Amino acid sequence: MSKILVIGGGLMGSAAAWKLAQRGADVTLVEQQDENYLYGSSYGSARIARSLGPKKDVFSYLFNQTLKEVRQLIDFLNTNDYGDRHAMEDIYSTSPVSYLFHRDQWPVVDRLRFKRQKRDFRIGSSRSSFRKFGMTIPKDTLLVREQREYSGTMQPMELIRKLHLGITQKGSQIKYQSRVDRLVKNDDGRFAGTITHLANGKSKALKFDQVVVASGAYAVDVLQDFAPYLHRVLTPKKVVLSFYRIKQSRYDRMTPAEKKAMLDAQPYFSQIGKEYFSMIEKPADNDDASPLFKAGGHQLRRNIRDLSRVWTEKPRKKDRKWTKKQFRKHFDMLEIYLKKKDIETVETYNCVYTETRNHVPLVTHLFNKHGALDRDIVLIGGMSGIGAKGCLAYGTIGADLLLGKEGKAKKMYRKTVKALGNPSIRLHTRRIKRGRLF
Ligand SMILES: Cc1cc2nc3c(=O)[nH]c(=O)nc-3n(C[C@H](O)[C@H](O)[C@H](O)COP(=O)(O)OP(=O)(O)OC[C@H]3O[C@@H](n4cnc5c(N)ncnc54)[C@H](O)[C@@H]3O)c2cc1C
């Protein structure tokens, strides 16, 4: 049986390792952090989970497939783990998801109105939005609200915990606090990597037959010897996140109807301008206290100078101010008027993700440094701000590619595999000669 190395224990690496282990492969998942996951794109307690998309949309497909895969994982854990009971609700909180569009984006909204989706979402204009959703939206905008089972928010950390349980119960291993440096492929056709145990600094050279690279923002570093062109394809970006609570004195003055409207309006995603988003990071312990909100802007992403320092760097004042302003604006739409002093900033930090130039993630075999496609390696990366909701489907596709099982699949699956494939690598690296890169 071939020995498979999976580099990175965030959502993507964990999903791929689980899928490989489920299919009986001999997997070693290596993660540089310890079990207590503290940074990485998957860090945090909430991500927007939504299935809304145009007909035959790849991202809606990825989300729906992920729900199926998560159900399978939960069933597996419930039949094998005699301790905890596991449930979909540990990971997903169902709630309405609201999107704000500019009127010029009507063609985008219109594409969402096909038969199968009609009953699950409603559209409000600036005239009808207050009546329908209790939100007064600016002129020339449209509010779309999706309401489906398991659309709302998902908890990445809890999903990672369950995936790791599944991986170990299937007999595969996870090495925490271990970093893979400089992956290379030897003449014997096997991959060699140095694995350093970060707690004691000891390094070991290990050999594997196949590899999945899911090391998020660090993929370019990990693959600098094997695929030195990758910096042209993947770019790590930092995104500012702010965490707020409404101060108790102000929260006490909110009516029950206002509190309900506030909860119904989260998660919220404005597709206009800098793409503001907010969601509930942690619900309050009781009805008398404010939940913890997370807010940010996807188009506020900035380049990273030093990946090792970015997690501890203080985010720019300008970006923090912008986020708070948008947070208040969102509440204004609910006719809940907050002064600056009513909002407590609990925390603010840079989060990191990687982007591809066409914003479509990659799940693909890689070209080696000589330009030949290597089918024993798969990259799952460039997930930007959209990966979490489809993570198990990305992992499954990665596992299928590595095991050579993607051939006999259905049309939508094939369309998705193609969309996540390597043409963008070809496009953004030099020239292509007789089917080869370079
Ligand atoms: C601010 C922000 C908001 C987002 N919002 C949403 C949202 O609302 N909805 C949604 O669906 N998605 C969202 N996403 C996207 C989603 O969170 C990411 O796509 C997903 O978490 C990416 O997971 P990953 O496994 O690729 O990367 P990571 O989680 O970064 O995992 C990579 C892992 O590899 C490890 N690693 C790196 N190098 C090495 C090495 N050499 N050896 C060993 N281990 C290594 C790292 O420690 C890390 O744990 C958001 C992302 C961000 C940053």
The ligand as an SDF file (V2000), in Angstrom:
LIG
                    3D

 53 58  0  0  0  0  0  0  0  0999 V2000
  -10.8840   36.2600    7.2670 C   0  0  0  0  0  0  0  0  0  0  0  0
  -11.4120   35.0490    6.5890 C   0  0  0  0  0  0  0  0  0  0  0  0
  -12.7690   34.9090    6.4290 C   0  0  0  0  0  0  0  0  0  0  0  0
  -13.2700   33.7820    5.7600 C   0  0  0  0  0  0  0  0  0  0  0  0
  -14.6100   33.6550    5.6370 N   0  0  0  0  0  0  0  0  0  0  0  0
  -15.1090   32.5260    5.0750 C   0  0  0  0  0  0  0  0  0  0  0  0
  -16.5030   32.3220    5.0400 C   0  0  0  0  0  0  0  0  0  0  0  0
  -17.2780   33.1090    5.5460 O   0  0  0  0  0  0  0  0  0  0  0  0
  -16.9640   31.1860    4.4350 N   0  0  0  0  0  0  0  0  0  0  0  0
  -16.1260   30.2680    3.8830 C   0  0  0  0  0  0  0  0  0  0  0  0
  -16.6070   29.2790    3.3590 O   0  0  0  0  0  0  0  0  0  0  0  0
  -14.7880   30.4440    3.9330 N   0  0  0  0  0  0  0  0  0  0  0  0
  -14.2640   31.5340    4.5160 C   0  0  0  0  0  0  0  0  0  0  0  0
  -12.9150   31.7030    4.5910 N   0  0  0  0  0  0  0  0  0  0  0  0
  -12.0380   30.7520    3.9300 C   0  0  0  0  0  0  0  0  0  0  0  0
  -11.6510   29.5350    4.7350 C   0  0  0  0  0  0  0  0  0  0  0  0
  -11.5310   29.8080    6.0910 O   0  0  0  0  0  0  0  0  0  0  0  0
  -10.3580   29.0190    4.1470 C   0  0  0  0  0  0  0  0  0  0  0  0
  -10.5270   28.8020    2.7630 O   0  0  0  0  0  0  0  0  0  0  0  0
   -9.9270   27.6910    4.7650 C   0  0  0  0  0  0  0  0  0  0  0  0
   -9.8720   27.8010    6.1510 O   0  0  0  0  0  0  0  0  0  0  0  0
   -8.5840   27.3220    4.1910 C   0  0  0  0  0  0  0  0  0  0  0  0
   -8.1240   26.1610    4.8310 O   0  0  0  0  0  0  0  0  0  0  0  0
   -6.7030   25.5370    4.4610 P   0  0  0  0  0  0  0  0  0  0  0  0
   -6.6670   24.2000    5.0780 O   0  0  0  0  0  0  0  0  0  0  0  0
   -6.4570   25.6800    3.0100 O   0  0  0  0  0  0  0  0  0  0  0  0
   -5.6440   26.5250    5.1300 O   0  0  0  0  0  0  0  0  0  0  0  0
   -5.1650   26.6350    6.6560 P   0  0  0  0  0  0  0  0  0  0  0  0
   -6.3080   26.6040    7.5740 O   0  0  0  0  0  0  0  0  0  0  0  0
   -4.2650   27.8180    6.7290 O   0  0  0  0  0  0  0  0  0  0  0  0
   -4.3530   25.3130    6.8620 O   0  0  0  0  0  0  0  0  0  0  0  0
   -3.0240   25.1660    6.4860 C   0  0  0  0  0  0  0  0  0  0  0  0
   -2.3440   24.4450    7.6090 C   0  0  0  0  0  0  0  0  0  0  0  0
   -1.0640   24.0140    7.2070 O   0  0  0  0  0  0  0  0  0  0  0  0
   -0.1840   24.1350    8.3030 C   0  0  0  0  0  0  0  0  0  0  0  0
    1.1600   24.2010    7.7190 N   0  0  0  0  0  0  0  0  0  0  0  0
    1.6470   25.1610    6.9130 C   0  0  0  0  0  0  0  0  0  0  0  0
    2.8930   24.8640    6.5220 N   0  0  0  0  0  0  0  0  0  0  0  0
    3.1980   23.6870    7.0940 C   0  0  0  0  0  0  0  0  0  0  0  0
    4.3580   22.8590    7.0830 C   0  0  0  0  0  0  0  0  0  0  0  0
    5.4430   23.1930    6.3870 N   0  0  0  0  0  0  0  0  0  0  0  0
    4.3430   21.7040    7.7900 N   0  0  0  0  0  0  0  0  0  0  0  0
    3.2370   21.3590    8.5080 C   0  0  0  0  0  0  0  0  0  0  0  0
    2.1250   22.1040    8.5640 N   0  0  0  0  0  0  0  0  0  0  0  0
    2.1060   23.2510    7.8550 C   0  0  0  0  0  0  0  0  0  0  0  0
   -0.6330   25.4150    8.9810 C   0  0  0  0  0  0  0  0  0  0  0  0
   -0.2330   25.4580   10.3290 O   0  0  0  0  0  0  0  0  0  0  0  0
   -2.1410   25.3360    8.8240 C   0  0  0  0  0  0  0  0  0  0  0  0
   -2.7490   24.7410    9.9150 O   0  0  0  0  0  0  0  0  0  0  0  0
  -12.3820   32.8120    5.2620 C   0  0  0  0  0  0  0  0  0  0  0  0
  -11.0150   32.9460    5.4550 C   0  0  0  0  0  0  0  0  0  0  0  0
  -10.5240   34.0480    6.1170 C   0  0  0  0  0  0  0  0  0  0  0  0
   -9.0540   34.1510    6.3410 C   0  0  0  0  0  0  0  0  0  0  0  0
  1  2  1  0
  2  3  1  0
  2 52  2  0
  3  4  2  0
  4  5  1  0
  4 50  1  0
  5  6  2  0
  6  7  1  0
  6 13  1  0
  7  8  2  0
  7  9  1  0
  9 10  1  0
 10 11  2  0
 10 12  1  0
 12 13  2  0
 13 14  1  0
 14 15  1  0
 14 50  1  0
 15 16  1  0
 16 17  1  0
 16 18  1  0
 18 19  1  0
 18 20  1  0
 20 21  1  0
 20 22  1  0
 22 23  1  0
 23 24  1  0
 24 25  2  0
 24 26  1  0
 24 27  1  0
 27 28  1  0
 28 29  2  0
 28 30  1  0
 28 31  1  0
 31 32  1  0
 32 33  1  0
 33 34  1  0
 33 48  1  0
 34 35  1  0
 35 36  1  0
 35 46  1  0
 36 37  1  0
 36 45  1  0
 37 38  2  0
 38 39  1  0
 39 40  1  0
 39 45  2  0
 40 41  1  0
 40 42  2  0
 42 43  1  0
 43 44  2  0
 44 45  1  0
 46 47  1  0
 46 48  1  0
 48 49  1  0
 50 51  2  0
 51 52  1  0
 52 53  1  0
M  END
$$$$
